[in-house]
Amino acid sequence: IAFSLPEGKEFTLKVKGLGELALVGAYTTAKQDVYKTGKSGKVGIEGSLEELGLVSDDVTELTVQKSSPALKRLILLTADYGNANLQSVTLDNAPNLTYLWLAGHQLATLDLTKQEKLTQLGLGSWGGEANNPVFPGEERSSNYKKVLLPMNNVIEYLSARSPLTNESIDLDNLPKLKVLMAQSPRFSKVSLAKSQDIRQVIIMRPYGGERFDIDLENKPQLEDIS
């Protein structure tokens, strides 16, 4: 895995891997899990990663450069409320991701078409542990303008704090979805056409107070809608 940020910038990094891992292009600081970028601004992690958690306001790109079948969990968050520094996230070489959480970015396109095993997807953060235990972050301003999912995706839990529209993400092709939590979306309609296992739908503070249509008839597992 490789990521870029300006020289001398600090970032928080937590990883778990199979065997030995090596950090290239950065050095340790006196603070636990906090590192500082070297002169090149290019940072790499060598080895077989299972989990990666990266928190920084300054990351401009993140790429899984080599085939990484062991990588199951990836978290990329801003440290503060959010900004537009991140330009790209490339995950084609991480086909076995099951958990992905991004928050605090303004990203034109997020291509997840290779993530056919992804079950938990977080786009933004809000609510903390009490209200959103799967993605328990403080509120961050996020905008993922186009999210491309596999046709045969297996997403079960989708949490978003982003002005998603029906054009941003295909809500009608989430056949395994059980939980939808969305804050500040811009949906025009919510029907979840293929989500026969949906159990919980929570939509809060629609963007600008905009109204939307909702049609959740014939959802036999639905327990909670608010």
Disulfide bonds with the S-S distance in Angstrom:
none
